[in-house]
């Protein structure tokens, strides 16, 4: 008799190895729950809907020390109690706000960076535009207003009956295409060209050839159409065999046969220069097609270069550099198969020469007594205690061109405090700087190559001396290597790199920029928030626990999409469309719902992977109701058989029967019903030649 004893689940979700080679204590699925400080797997709290916002009028989610804020460009609508509206207007007073790129607090007032529907970016402090920033890039906008999958068409050709008289010797004896007679029997001229054409068409329609054709007469013209759609008949010319005095003219080869194909954007040029990486097919919807066009523009480096932003079905084509030079450049599009772009051509406009104001950056961070802003290659900083003053005439204000300090820093993404330094992130380079109220004392401390982020809102302070951020290779941590405080990167997210990288690859550039990171304050867990899934890291060093799991944003198993998230007063707030959810609710006790947590163990073999075992029972330490199943085929991870439903610890009772023969077993637990649930341990009993702990 042997027992595989699963004492705890401290290893958490681990995708580094196959499910059949992972050790006990790790899991191959840990969903809608997390590892607690004792190594047990427990159900997450509920996402409770607490606020309903006015439909379609607000974006973003932020806070000051007292409460929640959302933003919009229209006059203040009625808001739910507990949420404050802040109006951020485009300089033209018309263009609507699209999204919030970044917010931070300075003196308990919100410093916000906003992107508008035309792709422009502006800064605001306490709702007032910061005029030291402008968006001086020339731009042109169009909408995808039509397109679809164009149906296949059949090829058509023709000839004209041009002469003949009524007699049995005057006939159209044959009509051949590619050597195949499509007439089947001679047709005598009637003495009238039009009625003769009608008789020929009727005979073609009566006769079935291989391949087959149909015909229709219009006056004296016989139009021949292939029965099958496609291009095969294109170019085939009718060959006529005539007897007597009949005559035919205007013979045209079949053409126009096409296969089914989507509407198509072949190219976009600016001033005669192509800016499209690859041609784009219409796909799914006008909005999805606009997103694909924007992605193709952003993936291509033309000379000069252009970028694109997308708002619904609208594409904004924007010069990468500021200035008046591109103003008036002609924009032309080449479309096929009924793709409709509105307008389909135009000119770039709106470029402003650099002057006393700066190109608006996309990320702002309060550090000490200043606001720091990432704008292209430049790290700007405001005057001391002057969050709206970025000109050099303000004491302490200035900027550093980070691209002159390290190659790869041409497009800065994020800024974070790190020990007594700041970390400045680009896509693949991270610079560590000591900064001081006196700019003359600013000093570069370190450059880390081949690591960075294009998801600026994932950069999150974790503990006293670490930063988490989402790199292209997965979640990474920046922390001190030793007592020198020199920074190094660690693969803190390596157990979940495989699904994280796959999910990242599936996102558009816009979606990547919206991935979030935060610390859930009641437990100190780190959340990496994708729109449809949250990766959760439980680190309790005193218990030697370092475990990943996932949450699905859902209420009673009905999913929602996360657009934004913040932490306020020890609660996590998630925005989805016009609803705001609170993790655990706002009540005095933590709320739970009927979420179904799932825990799957690896395939365990009791130290004898090649030997069959006679499994005969299990025991479980649990709270709440769980359906217990067993998977016994490592070749088919989804296959499992139900064993029992348990709702309490079974050690003092008779073991739960489980009769099966296999080399391996993977226990699967799925919580059912409402209320908190927990799995603490499990034991699997068997008869076999070896009985080692799993």
N, C-alpha and C positions, 0 to 999 in steps of 0.2 A: 504494500500500500504506500502511495506517495502523495505528496501535497505540493502544489505550486502556490506559494504564499505571496500575494501582492500586499506588502506592508503599507505602501503609500504611493503617491503619484507625483513625487517631487521633481521628476524629470520633465513633466509637461509635454506639450506637443513638440515632436521632433521629426523633421522631414529629411534629415541628413542621410539616413540609412533606410534600407528596405524594411517593410513592416515585419518581415520574418527574421531580421537580424537585430532589431532593437532590443535592449534589455528591459526587464520588468521595471516598473516605476515611471517609464516614459509612456506616452500615448500616441496613437496614430490619428485620433480625432479627439479634440477637447473643445466642444462647441457650446456656447451660451453658458459657460461656467468658467471657473478659474481655480487655481491651486491656492489654498489658504495657508496660513502660517504653520499649520501642522502637517502640511503635505496632503491634505484631503482635497477632493474635487467637489466644489459646491456651486450651486446654481447662481447665476448673476441676478442682480436686482432688476426690477421692471423699468422700462422706459415709459414714464408717465406723461401723457400730454397735459401740459399746464397752461399753455397760452395759444390763442388763435389770433393771428395777425390779419389786418385788412388785406383782402385778396389782391395779389399782384402789385402792391404799391411800395413794398420795402425790400431791401436786400441786407445781407450781412448780419452779424451778431457780435456785439462787443459789450463792454461794461465799464462803469467807474466803480468806486468802492461801495456805492449805494445800490446799484441796480443795473438792469439790462438796458441795452440800447440797440436799436435797429436804424437803418438809414434809408433815405429816399430823396428824390429830387422834386417832388410835388409839395404843395402846401400840406401841412400836418393833418393826416387823417385821424379819426378816432382810434385810440390804441387801448389794448387791454391793460387793466391795472397791473402795475409792476414792470411795464415796458415803456421806455422813453423813446420818442422818435426824434432823430436829428436830421435836418434838411441839409443836403449837400448839392448845390446847384452848379451846373456847367456854366462857364462864362457867358454862353449865348442865352442862358435862361430857358432853353428848350430841350436840348438833348438829354434823354433820360439816363439815369445811372444804371450801370450794368452789374457791377460787383465791387466789393471791398477787397483790396489787395492786402492791406495791412493796417492794423491799429495798435496803438500803445497809449499809455497814460503819461502825461507830464503835468504835475501839480494837480492830479485828479481830474484833468480834462483830457478828452480824447483827441489824439493826433491820428487822423485817418488819411489813408491813401486810397483814392477811388478811381475806378475805370468806368468810362461812360460808353454809351452805345456806338459812338463813332471811333472808339479805340483810344481816345485821349485819356491822359492820366493827370489828375490834379490832387493837391494836398489841402487838408483842412485842419484847423485847430479850433476846437470848441465850436465847430460848425461854420467857421469863417475861412474862406479860401486864403491860403498862404501864397501871397503874390510874388514871393521870391522864386516860385516854380512856375514854369509854363510847359506846354507841350508844343514844341516848335517843329514837329515832323510833318512834312507834306503827306497828304493821304488822298485816297479815292475809295468810295464805298459802292458796293452793288449788292443786290439781293438775288438769290436763286428762286425764281418765281414759277418755273415750269420745267418739266422733265418727267421721265418715266422709262419704262421698258417698252421700246418700240417693237410692235409685232412683226413677225416674218412676213415677207411679201413674195408673191409669185412673179416670175418673169413673163413679159408680154411682148409679142411682135405682131406684125400685120402685113397684109398685101391688099391691093385694090383690084377688083374686077373692072377692067377698062374697055373690054370689047367682046363681041361675039354675037351670033344669031342663033335662033331656035332650030336645032337640028340634032339628030342622034349622033352625028359625027363630031359635033362641037362640044367637047367636054373638058372638065377639069379631071384628068384621069388619076392623078396622085398629088398629094401634098405631103412632103417628107420633112422631118426634122432629125438631123443627125442620122440619116439613113433609115429612119422608122416612118412608115406610112401612117399618118394620123387620120386619113380620110376613109379608108376601108372600102370604098366603092366609088366609081366615077359619078360625077355630077354634071348633068347636061345643062348647057346654057339655056335660059328661058326666053331669051330675046330681050331681057331687061337686066342690066348689070346689078341693080339693087336686089331684085328678087333672086338672082343667081347667087349673090353673096349670102343671102339669108339661107338658101338651100345648102350651100357649102357649110355654113356654120352649123346647121341642124345635123348634117351628116357627120361632122367631126364630133359633135356631142353624142351622137348615137353610137359611134364606133369607140370601142375601148382598146387603146393601144398601150404599149408598155415601153417607156412611161406614157402616161395618159395626158391628154390636153383637152381643154374646153375652148369654145369659140363663141363670138358674138358678132353680129353684123350691124354696122352703122352706115346706112346708105349702101354704097358699093364697097365699103372697106370691111374686110374680115379681120377681126382682132383675135389672135390666138394666145391663150394663157396656159402656162404649165399648171397641172393639177396640184403638184407638190410645190410648197414654198421653198425658198432657198436660192442659192446661186448657181446650181448645176446647169440650168437651162440658159443662163446668160450667154449671149454670143451665138446661139444657134439660129441659123437663117433658114426660112422656109424655102424648100426646093420644089418647084411646081412642074408637073408633067401635063402639057396641054395638047389637045387634038383639035383639028379643024381650024376655025377662024377665031377662037377665043383668045383673049389677051389679058395679061395682068401686069400691073406696074406698081411702083411704090413699095417694093418688098423691103421690110425692115427686120433686122435680127431681133430676137428676144432679148430684153434687158429689164433691169429694175428688180430682179430677184434678190431678196436679202434674207439673212437669218435674223432671228430675234436678238436685239441688242439694246443696251441702255443708252439713254441720252449721254452726250459725251462732251467734255471740255478738253480740247486738244492743246490749247496753250493760252497763256496770258503774257502779253508783252508790255513793258513800260519803256517808252522812248526807244522802241525797237528791240529791247533786250528781253529775252524770255526770263520769267521769274518763277516758273513752275518746275518742280523737281520731276514729276511724272504726270502724264495726262490723267484726268479724273473722270470716272463714270458716275452717272447719277445712281444713287443707291438709297433705297428705303424711303427717303423723304427729302424735301428741299433742305431741311435743317441738317440732316446727316451729310448731304452733298456739300453744303457750305462748310461743314467741319472738315471734310476731306480736302476741299480746295485750300482752306487755311493751312492744314497740315502739310500739304504739298508745297505751298509757298514757303513755309517756315523751314522745311527740310532742305531747301535749295539755297546755295550761296551764290547769288549773281553779283555782277559788278556794274553799277553800284548795287548794294543789297537792299532787300525789302523784307518786311515781316508782315504778318497778318494776325488780326484778331477776329473772332467770330462771335456774333450775338444772334442766336436763333438762325434765321436764314440769311443773315447779313454778313458779308465779308468786308472787312476794312483792310485795304492794302496801304501799308505805311512805310515811308522811307526810314531806314535804320538811323540815319544821321539827321540832325536838325539842320535848318538853313533854308534859304529861298531857292537854291539851285534847282531842286526837282520841280518847283512850281511850274506848271504848264506842260510837264512831260505827258505825252499821250499814252493812255492806257487802252489797249485793244484786246479783245477776246476772240478766240476761234472755237466755235461750237458746232456740234453735229447732232443729228437725230433729235431735233426739237428741244434741245436744252435752251431754256430761256433765262437770261441774266438781265436784270433791270437796274440801271442802264447797262447796256452791253459794251459801252465805250465811254471815254471821258478824259479828264486830265487830272493830274495831281494838283492839290491846292492846300493852302494853309501853312506852308513852311515858313518859319520865322527865323531870321538871322540871330545867332547867339549874341547876347548882349549883357545887360546887367542882371538878367535872371537866368536860371538854370533849367535844363531839361528835367522834367519831373521824374524822380526815381520811383521804384515800385515797392520798396520795403523801408520802413522806418522803425527805429528802436531807440528808446530812451536809455541813455547810459550816463549815470551821474547827473550832472547839471546841464546836459546837452541832449539834443535829438540828433541821431546819426541816420543817414539815408544812403541806401545803395542805389546808384543811378548809372547804368552802363558800367564803365570801368572805374567810376569815381566814387569814393567814400566821402560824402559831404558831412559836415557837422555844424550845428547851429552855434550862435553865440551863447555864452554862459548865461543860464537862466533866461534865455530868449529863444523859445522853441520855434518862433516864426522868422527869425533873423539869420539867414544863411550867407549874407554878403560879407565880404572881408572887412567892411567898416565896422561890423559888430565885433566886440571883444571876444576872442576865442573862436570865431567862425572861420571856416576854410574848407578845403577838400584835399584828398590825396588820390592821385591817379594810380590805382592799384595795379594796372596793367604794366606800369613801369617797374613794379616791384617783383612781379612773378608772371611769366607767360601763362595764359589760360584764365586770367582774371579780367577778361574784356567785358564780361557780362556778370556783374555781381548779383547774388540772389538773396542773401540773408545775412543778418548780423545778430550775434548773441554774446552775452557776457560769459567769460570763462576765467575762473579764478580772478586775478587782478588784471586780466587782459580782456580783449574782445576777440571773437573769432569772426572772420569775414569770409563767407562762403561764396564761391562761384560753382559752376557745374562740376568741374573736376579738379579744382584747386581750393585749398583753405589756407588763409593767412591769419596768423596770430599776431596781434598788435597790443603794445602798451599805449594807452591814450590818456591824455592829461587835459585839464581845462586850458592850459597853455599849449597851443598847437606845436610850438617849437620843441616841446618835450615828447611828442609822439614818436614812437620807435617800433620798428618791425622786430618781432621776437623770433618768428619761425614761419616757415612755409611748408605745408603738407601737400605734396603732389598726388595726383591720381585718386583723390577723394574729395567729395563735395556734394552738392545737392541741387536739383532743379525743382524741389518741392519745399520752398522756403518756410512754409508754415509747419513743417514737421520738426524744425529745430527746437528742441525742448531741453530746458535745464532739468537734470536728473541728479538728485542728491547734492552734495556740497561742491563737487569738483568734476562733474561730468555733463556732457551734452549728447543727446541722442539726435540723429538726423537720418533721413532717408536718402541713401546713395543709390546709384544705378544698380549696384551689386547687392543691395539689401539694406537693412537697418544697421547703422554703425554708431559707435560711441566714441566721443572725443574725451580723453581724460589724461591726467598727468601720468607720465611713465614712471617717474621716481621723484625723489625729494627736490630735484631741480625744477619741477613743475613743467618740464618740456612735454608738449602734447604728443599723444600717439593715438592711433585709431585702434579700436578693438571690434571684433565681430560679435557684438552682443546679440545680434539678431540671427546668427547663423542657423539655429535650429529651424527657423521658418523662412530662410532665404528663398527656398524654392517656390512656395506659393506667393510670397511677397513680390519677388522679381517677375513672376508670371502675371500677377495682377497689374503691376506697374507697366509692363509691356503692353497690356491690353488697353491702357488709357490714352486719351489724346493729350497733347501738351497742356491744354486748358485744365483737364481733369487732374493731371499730375501736379499742377501748381496749386490745386485745391485740397490735396491730401493734408491731413492735420495730425499734429501730435500734442498730447497734453498729459498731465499727471492727475489721475483721479484722487482727490485729496483724502478721502476717508480711509483708503488703503495704501496709498502711495504707488499704486500700479500705473505703469505707463500704457497709454492707448495710442496706437497708430491707426488713424481713422481713414479708411477708404469710404467712398459713397455707400457701398453695400456690405461692408464687412469691417470689423474692428479687431485688430491683433492686439492682444493684451499680455503684458509682461509682468509677472509677479516675482519680485526679487526681495527675499527676506534672508539676509546674509547670516543672521544669528541662527536660523534654522537650516542653513545650507540649501535654500530653495531658490532656484532660478528656472522658472517655468513659463512657457508660452501657452496661450489658448486663444480662442476667437469668440467674439460676440457677433450675432446678426442683429442689426438695428431692426427691431420688430416689437409690436405690441400684441400679446397673445398669439404669437407666431405669424402675424401679418406684418410683412416687411415694409420699411420705409427707407428713403434715401437721405443720407446725411449731406447737407450743404455747408454747414458751419457748426462750430462747437467752441465753447469757452468754459472756464471754471470761475464760479462766483460763490463766495461764502460756503465753501466746502461742498459744493454741488457741481455736477457736470450738466451743462445745458447743451442740447443738440437741436439745431434748426433743420427742418425738412420742409421745403416749400414755405407755406405760411403757418406752419405749426412749430411750436417749441416744446421739446420733451425734456424732462429732468430725470436723470438716472437715480432711481430710488424714490422719486417723488419729493414733494416739498413738505410732507408731513413729518411728525416727530419720530415716527418709526419708518424703517426702510420698507418700501412697497415691493411686493412680488406679484407676478401674474402667472399665467399658464404656459409660459415659455418652456420648451422641452429641451433641457440640457442633454448633451450626449457625450459619453466617454467610451472610447474604444482602446483596449489595450493592444500591445503588439501580439504577434503570434508567438506564444510561449511553448517551450519544448522540454522543460525540466532537465536541461543539460544533455538531452539525447535526441537531437533533431532528426535522425534517420530511423528511429524506432517507434513503432505503433504503440499507443497507450490506450488502455480501456478506461475512459473517464466515467465516473459513476456518481459525482455529486459536486455541489459548490456550497460555499458559505459566503455571506456578504455582511459587512458592517456598513449600515446606511441609515439615513433619515429621509423621510418622504417616500413617495411611491416611484418605483423604477421598474421598467420592463427589462429583463435580463435575457440576452441572446448570446449565442456562441457562433463564431466563425471558425471553420476548421479547414479551409482551403486557401493557403497563401496565394494560389494562382487566381483567386477570385475574391477580392477584398469585400465586395458587396454581398456575397452570399453568407447567410447566417440562419440559424434556427432558434426559435424562441425556447427558452428554458422555463422561465417563470416570471411572475410579477411579485416583487417584494416591497414591503413598506417599513421594515425594521431590521435590526441586527439579528442574524439567525444562528449565532454560535451556540446558544443554549438549547436550540431546537434540533430536531432531526435535520440532517443535511438535506438541501434541495436536490432532488433526483436529477441527474444529468447523464444519460446513457449514450455514449458515442465512442467510436474508435477512430483515432487520428494520430498523426505525429505531432500536430500543433493545435493550439486553441487560442482564440482571441475572444475575450469577454467584451460584450457591448452592453452599455447601460443607457437607457433613454428615460428621462424623467417624464412623468405624466401628472396632470392635475395641477392645481394652484398651490402656491406656498413655497417656501424655501426647501431645497432638497440637497442631500450631501451623500457622497460615496467616500468612505474612509479606507476600506481595505476589502480584500476578497481572498478566498482560498478555493483552489480547484483540486479535487481529489481524483486519484486515478490508480490503476494497477499497471505496473510496468517494471522493466528491468532496472530502471534508475529512478531515483526520487530525490532530485536536487531542488533547492529553492529557485524560483524564477527570477 
